[in-house]
Amino acid sequence: MPAFSRRKKLILWYTLLSAALVVAASGGLLLMRRPAPAYSPGGDVEGVTSELDRNLPAGYPRVQFVNVAKQAGINFKHFHGKRSTQLPEDMGSGAAWGDYDNDGNPDLYICDIAAPLTASPEEVVASPGGNRLYHNNGNGTFTDVTAKAGVGFKGIAMAAAWADYDNDGFLDLVVTSFDRIVLYHNRGDGTFEEVSRAAGVDKFRGFWAGASWADYDRDGFADLYVCGYVKYDFKPAYLGKTSHQYTVVIPFTLNPSSYPPERNLLFHNNGNGTFTEVARKAGVDNPTGRSLSAAWADFDGDGWPDLYVANDVSDNAMFLNLHNGRFKDISYQAWVADYRGAMGLGVGDFDRDGDLDIFITHWIAQQDALFWNLRYSKEGGSTPGPLKFTDIADMMGLGQISLKTIGWGTSFFDYDNDGQLDLFAANGSTFQDEKDPSRLVPMKNFLFWQKSPEDGFFELGAVSGAVFNELHVGRGAAFADYDNDGNVDVFVVNHNDGPLLLHNEGGNRGNWLKVRLRSTRSNRSGFGTKVEIQTGPNKQFQEIGSQPSYLSQHALEAHFGLGKATQVDRLTVRFPSGVTRELQNVRANRVVVVEE
């Protein structure tokens, strides 16, 4: 029987009953109560922003995160020049971890805004900025190999994502930007060739945001989904013009609602080095959504990757894979057509019941969301029901605390290796600093420790390192155990600032297991592969490539915390091809490579 089915049933009952009671009692309550205090985005109101405050729990992990970016040799600064108060400049950029040279150490690619939109082509070329590739030296340091590798794109770069799209054994790289999509083919000798035009991805112009790879038709080749944000068009007459984003007055040129949505793209991999754009035909172009992030994951457990899209000031969308190259929009029937300002996505089985849940970061005053997958909501049943979700962020300590922040890059990850998934969220404002309009208002990042699925999450930044007291304009966040010491680290791109390489110090006091794949029949990157471990009565599972963060990509491996367990009783790997590999009595604190 799936764990916590009784609690899910109670929450589902509570959700439906609450809605009915609100409708029935709203009239009487309005007569009996005094007017509620007004809430301004970012403000504090007693009983609104502090009602669900949580005290520091007993037994919290003594894990510290330290920013070691400079010591590690990552000499990078995001954004060069002066802001011109335009939307593409302020959305920031992401980063991607990928072992492009197959030496066992994840390398880091960082996207940059090389110059403001007002810069001339000559000024862009002369800019010291541009995207960067840092080779992991295997000793905790990195070397900038951008020039040698030939991947130094210059422009308004947004997202990056690795995939071995031609199954030659080496990770290739896609980069999105305000203007175009760039594809780099890995030659296998440490250098790359730009093949955007030859591959068929260069003819699409637009404001392209998140990029996510998956083998959606299970033909053995990785396909690419690209989020389109808005049809941005700058006119001098827009300068000085204001607009409302919800209830807040902001410059017209910074409001996504000022511009119509851009459609999304799905590039089907033809298996010969070229792609065909099929989003509309497949039913996933989402033309009404201002899309920023997209997650490929098997939400209904049928073995085929479904698609969830985070949209800004428009309904989020969920597309169910129909196994025939097409998808069905189930956004409303699955209860996830959420209309908020959605930026980042984290996907994981936080309650260990065998299905994938969704964490979403939002704009200010909207609260971050935790959509709990209710497939196993029937009491005592192991047969899943229809795919539905409910937002339980407030109940789990993740909602109210985020009212005053604007969230971006995020992910589930077990930072203390206790066997339960925790959360990180990068925060940073979209509002200009009144004292210095050339900069945006900085914020603190969140580190949420999960005590248990019953007790929920606790924000532990204040006791997890001085870096969590710092203020930054966070955007993309990418996760990897970059130094292979057994605990997961975090890289954060900060707008108009240096980055954070948050080294995890102390998480490996708990035991762990890392699983890497060597696919032979399925796509070589392992997208869609399910990795499950069992330690005593406890089970955990992860799906490779299912977490997109914001404009970013995590290392393509599964990392499990084991707590005090010294071995994994059973390790099961299910490849998209249908091949299943099982290992028993696997020792802890090691990297296991599983071949298809």
N, C-alpha and C positions, 0 to 999 in steps of 0.2 A: 504494500500500500504506500503511495507517495507520502512523504513527510508533510505535516502541517495541513492536511486536507480539512480538518475540522476548523482551523483558524481561517482558512480561505472561505469556507462556507459561511462562517459568521460574518466575515467582512463583506461578502457579496450580499448577504441578507441585510446587513447594516446599511450598505450603500442604497439599496432599493427602498428600504423603510425610511431612511433619512430624507430621500427625495419626496416621498409621499407626505411625510410629516411637515416638511417645509412648505409645500403647497397648501396643506390644510390649515396650518397654524399661522401663516404669514400675516394674515389680516389682523388677528388678535394680538400678536406680538407687536405689531406696529402701533397699536393703540396703547399697549401697556408700557412699552419701553420708551425711555428718552432717546433722542436722536444719537446714533453712534458717532464717536469722534471721527472727523474726516481723516483720511489717510492720504498723504502725499507720497509719491514714489520715492523711496530712500529714507523716509522719516521713521520715527519711533512713536508708536501709539500703545499705551498700556492696554492690555487685553487683546491687541491685534498682533503686534510684532513680538511680544514677550510671553504670551500665554503658554506656549509649548516649549519654553526654554528647558534645557536638560542639563543637569549637573554632571560634573566629571564622574564617570563610573568607577567603581572599585575594580582593580585588576586590569586597568588599561595597559597597553603595551608600552614599554620604555624604549621606543624606537625613535631615532632622530633622523631628520633629513638635513643635509648640508649642501649648499650650492657650491659645486666644484667646477663650474664651467671654465673659468679662467685657468685653474690649475690643470685641467684636463686638456688645455690647448684649444678650446673652442672660442676663438676671438671673433665674435660675430656681433653685429649690431643691426637691428631691424629698422628699416625705413631711413632713407637718406634724403635730406632736403626739408622743406617747410610744408606742413599741411596746407592744402588749399580748400579745406572744408568740403570734401566730396566723399560720397559713400564708399567707393572702391578702396580708397586709401585707408579708411578707418576699420574695415572688416578684418584687417590683420592677415596673418599667414600661418601655415602649419609646418610640420616636420614629419619625417618618416624614417623608421629604423628598418634596415634591411642588410643582410650579409651578402653584398654584391660580389665578393671575391671568394666566397665559400671557405673562409678560414676559421669559421666557428665563432667569430666575433661580430655582433651587429654594428654596422656602420650607420652614419647619420646624415640624412639630407635635410637641409633647412631652406624653406622658401622665404623670399624677401620682397619688399617693395623698394626697388632700386632708386626710384625718383617719384616725385609727385606727378599727378596727371597733367599739371601745367608745364612740365619740363619738355623741352624740345628733344627730338631724336638724338641730337648731338650731346645734349646734357645727360640723357640716359646712358649713352655709350661711355661718357666720361665719368659717370658715377662710380664711387668705390664700392657700391653695393652690388647686389645680385645674389642669386641662389648659391648655396655652398654645399659641397660634399666633403664630409670629414671621415677619413679612414680610421677605423678602430685599430690601434696598435697592439691591443691585447694586454696592455699593462696599465690600464686606466687612463691612457692619454689618446689623443686623436691628432691626425695630421690632415691639413687642408689639401685635398688633391683635386680640387675643382678644375683647375686649368688642365692638368694632365688628363683627367677623365673626360673633359669636354662637355660638362653638364651645367655650365654657369649661365643659365637663363637670366636675362635682365628684363625687368618689366614690373607689372603689378601682379606678382605671383601669389597664388592662393594656396593650393593644396598639392601634395605629392603622395604617390603610392607606388610600392614595388610589386612586381609580379613577373614570373617567367612566362611571358605570354606565348613564346614560340617553343617552349618545352625543350630548350637546349641545355638546361642545367644551370643557367645563370639568370639572376634577377634583372629584369628591365625596369624602366622607370617612366611614370607618367607625371606631368606637371600641368596644373590648370592655372589660368590667369584671367585677369580682365582683358579679354581680347581673344586668346586662342588656347588650344590644347597642344601640348608638346609631348612627343613620345621619343624616348631614348632607348636604343637597342644596345644591350651589353655584348661587347665583342668577346668577352672572356679573358681579356688580357689587361684589365684595369682601365680600359677606355670604352667610350660609348659613341654611337653614331645616331644623330637625330634622323628619325625615319617618319616624322609626322605626316609629311605629304604622301610618301610611298605607302604608308599604312592606312591612309584614308581618314585621319582624324583632324587634319589641319584646315579643312574647308569650312569648319563651323566657327563662326565668330559670335562672341557674346560675353556675358559676365559669368564665368564658370567657377564654381566653388568646389564642394567636396567631390572626391574621386574614390570609388570603391570597386574592387575586383571581385569576381565570383564566376564559377562555372555554372551558370544558371540552367543550362540545358544538359549538363553532365556529359558533354561530348569529349571531355579530356582537355579542353583549352579554356583558359581564363578569359572571361568577357569583362567589359568595363562599363560602369555606370557613372555618369558625370552630372552633378547637380547644376542646374541653371538658376541664378538668383533673380535678378531683375533686368529689364531692358533699360539700362542706365543711359541717359542722354543729358549731357551738360550743356546749358545755355547761359551766357553771361547775365541774362535777365533773371536767372534764378538766384543770383548772389544777393544776399540780404533778405530774401523771401523766407518766411517762416511757415511752419505747418505743425499739426498736432500728431504726435505718435502716442496713441491712446490719449491720456490727459496731459501730456507734457508738450510744451512748445519747444520745437527744435528747428534748426535750419532746414529748409525744404530739401536741400541737396544731400542731407544725411538721413532722410526718412525713406525707408524702403517702400512705404505706402504711396510715395510720390510717383512711383514708376510701376508699370505693368509687370507681371511675372514673366520670367524666362522659362521656356520649356526645358525638360531634362533630356539627356541623351543616353541611349543604350547601344554600345558598340559590340555587336556579335563578332566573336573571333572566328574567322573563316578557316583557320588552321594552316594558312599559307603565308602568314606575316601581314595580312591585311584584315581590316574590320569593315563591317557594314552597319550603318546606324539604323536601328529597328525599334526605337522606343515607342513610337506611336502604334506601330503594328503590334507590338507586344502588349500594349496597354499600360505603359509605365512612364509616359512622357510628362504626366502631372502638370498640364499647362496652366493650372490656376494656383500652383504653389510657388512661393519664393523659397526655393530649396537651398539648404546649406550643407546638410549632412545626410548620408544614406547608409543604412546597415543591411547587408545581406546576411540572413540567418534563417535556419529552419525552425520557425516559430511554432509550427503545428506538428513537428516531429514526424513528417512523412518521408524524410530523406532528401527533399528538394529545397534549395534556398529560396526563401521568400524575401520581400524587400520592404523595409520601413524607411520613410523619408521624413526628415525634420524640416518643417517649413516655418519661415518667419512671417508674422502677421498674415497667416493663411492656414487652413486646416492641414494638419499632418496627414500622411497617407500610408496605408498598408496594402501591399499587393501580394496576393496569394498565388504561388506558383502552380499552374495547371498541368505541368509536365509535358506540355506540347509547344513550348516556345512562347506561350501567352500567359498573362496574369489576370487575376480578378481583383478589382478594387473592393476590399472589405473594411475600409477605414471606419465606417459608421457601425456596421454590425459587430465589429471587434471592439468598439468603444475607445478607439484611439485617434479619432479625427479631432484632435485637440487644437483649438485656435488660440495660440499664444505666440510669443516670439521665441521659437525653438532654434537653438544653435548647435549644441553638441549632443552626441549620443553615446551611451554606454550600454552594452548588452551582456548579460550574464545571468547564470542561475544562482542568484544570491541566497535563496532559501533551500537549495539543494533538493528540489522536488522533481527534477528531471526535465523542466522546461525553461525557456529563456525569458527573462524579464528585461525591461527597458528603463534606463535612467536618462532624463532629458534636462539639459540646462536651458534656462530661460532668461528673458529680459527682466529688468527691474520691476518689482511689485507683482510679479506673476508666479513666484515660487518655482523651484525646480520640481520635476515630477518623477515619481517611481511607479511605472505601470507594471503591476503584478499580473503575471500570466495565470489565468484561472482555468486552464485546461483540466486540471485535476481538482476542481472545486467540489466534486460530488463526495459526500461523506462515505468513506470506506471503499471507494471505487478506484481501481487501477486502470479503468478504461477512460481515456480522455474524452471530455465533452467538446463543444464548439469552441473555437478560438476567441476568447474574450479577455480583456484586461481591465483593471481598475486602478486608479491613482491612489496610492496609500502613502505618499510622501510625508504628509503631516503625522500620520500614525507612527512612522518609522524614524522621525527626527530629521527629515531632509527637506521639509517644505518651508515652514515659517522662517527658519534661520536664513533662507535665501531671498527673502523679500527685498532686502536692501542691496542685493548684488546683481550683477549681470554676468551670467555664466557662459563659458565657452568650452574649451577642451576638457574631456572627462574620460573616465574609464572605471570599470570594476577591476580591482586587483587585490590580492591578498598580501598586503605590505608587511604583516607580522607573521606570516606563514602559520597561522593557527587553524587553517582549514576552512575559513569563512571569508567571503569576498567583501572587501572594503571599497571605498570610493574616494577619488580625488576630483576636484573641479577647479579649473583655472578661472579666475574672475577678473574683470576689467571693464571700466565704463565706456559708453559711447558718447558721454557728455564731455564737452570741452571744459578745460580748466579756466575758470573765470579770470584768474590772475595771469594765466599764460595760455591764450587760445591756440597756440601752436601745439599744445599737448592735450591729451585726454586724461580724465580723472582716474587715478589708480585705485586698486582695491586689494584686499587680502584674499588669498586662495583658501580653499577648504580641503581638509583631510578628515574624512569620515571613517571611523572604525566601527565595524559591525560586532556588537557584543554577542548577539544571537538573532535568529529570525523572529523570535518573540520579543526581544528587548529593543531591536532596531539598531540605529546608527547614532554615534556620538561624534561631534566635531572636536578633534583633538589637536588642531593646529597649535594652540597656545602652549602645549606641552611636548611638541614634536619637532622643535627646532626653531631658532630665531628667524629663519627665512619665512616662516608663516606669519610673522609680525610685520614683514615688509609689505609695502604697497607697490603694485605693478599693474600695468594694463595687459593682463594675460589674454592670450588668444589660443593658438594651437597647443596641444599637449600630446606627447607620444611616450609610450611605456616600453621598457625593455630592461632586462638584467644585463646591462652593457658590459660589466666587468666579470660576469659569470661567477659571482660570489654567492649566489643562492637566494638573493632577494631582488625584488623588482624596483627599478629606479624610474624617475620621471624627468622628461625634458619639456620645458615650457618656452614657447616663443612669446616674448613681451613686445608689444607695439612700441616702436620708437625708443628701443632700449636694448640692453644686453639680455641674453636668455638665462634661464635657470636650468642647470643640470643637477637635479636633486638626487644626491647619492643616498641610498638607503643604508643607514648604519644601525644594525641591531636586529633587523628583520630575520636574518638567518640564524638567530638563536632558536628559532623553530625549524624543524626539519622540512625538507622540500623535495620535489621531483620536477625535473624539466623534461619535456618530451618534444623532440624534433622529428620531422618526417622525411622519408625519402620515397616520394611517390614515383611510380613507374607506369601505371595504367591511368590513373587519374591525373588531373592537372598537376604539373610539377611543383607548384607553389603550395599545394595542400589545401586550398580554399574549400571549405565545406566539410573537411574531415572532423569527425567527432572523437574526442579523446576522453575516456572515462576511467576513473580510478575508484577502487573500493579498498577502504582500510577499516577492518572490523565491520561494524554495521553502517558506516558512513560512506556515502558516494558523492563524488564530484564529477562534473563534466564541463568541457569547454569545446567550442567550435572554432576551428582555425579561421581567422580572417573576419570574424563576426563583429568586431568593435571598431568603428570608424573615428571616434573622438570628434574633433572639429578640425577639418582640413588636414588631418594627420593620420598616421598609420603606426600600429604597434608591431613589435617583432613577431614574425610568423612562427610562433611556437606556443606550447601550452606550459604554464608554470603553475604548479599546485603546492599550496602549503599543507604540511602534514602534522603540524603540532608536535606532539611527543612521539608519534609513531615512527618506528625505525625502518619500516618497510611498507610497501604497497602490496596488499594481498593479491589484487588482480588489476592489471592494466589492459584496457580494451581500446583498440583503435579501429574505427569504422571509416574506411575511405569511400569517397563518392562513387567509385566503381562498383561497390558492393563487397569488396575484399575486406575481411575482418581479421585483425591480428590480435592475439591475446597472450600476455605474459603474466606469470605468477611469481609471487614472492620477490618483488623488485626492491632492491636496497634503496634506502633514502639517500638524499644529498648527492645526487648524480644526474648527469644528462643521459637520457636514453634516446637513441635513434631507432625509429621503427620504420622498417622498409615494407612497402606494399607488396 
